[in-house]
């Protein structure tokens, strides 16, 4: 929050120091760059973790095989395509199940080693992650009326409107 207020103060200084002959677009680009860097630093933007760490390229191959088999079945509803689709689904499910079992087995072994070497912090952190399981993220914002917006494009548009109203200070006069 400090960096965002710092960006606003920089913007006010830049507007106050702007000459008539200075290019407004260049000044706005400087302001925009300052705000963007401040927001990136203050929000600590990061990529989301993958929910299934055991899911790899081999699993993607099984998904592609299943998709191709389903497309063949949709194009031609013969019994051989139905059998092929069922076999591919069965093989994919078996592969996914085995990968997940191996991942869980490795996590349990990691917990055991943390317990044996008395690494309590990592032990409890892993236990809590294991107990919580998948935690879905909820990206919902209220619009100007108060209705909930869940579409990513609408959320971005809402934030754009909010910040344009927040940073647009041309109509406000200082009280002396």
KAJOFEN-V792685 format. One record per pair of residues at least 24 apart in sequence whose C-alpha atoms are under 8 Angstrom apart, sorted by sequence separation. I is the first residue (numbers start at 0). GAP is how many residues later the second one is. D is the distance in Angstrom with one decimal. If there is no record, write none. Layout:
# KAJOFEN-V792685
I_GAP_D ; I_GAP_D
This chain:
# KAJOFEN-V792685
6_24_7.9 ; 61_26_7.8 ; 65_26_7.6 ; 6_27_6.1 ; 7_27_7.7 ; 6_28_5.4 ; 62_29_7.2 ; 61_30_5.5 ; 3_31_7.0 ; 6_31_6.5 ; 58_33_7.7 ; 3_34_5.8 ; 2_35_5.3 ; 3_35_6.3 ; 2_36_7.2 ; 58_36_7.6 ; 58_37_6.9 ; 2_38_7.7 ; 3_38_7.4 ; 2_39_6.2 ; 1_40_7.8 ; 0_41_6.5 ; 54_41_7.9 ; 54_44_7.7 ; 53_45_6.2 ; 53_46_6.1 ; 53_49_6.0 ; 50_83_6.9 ; 7_159_7.8
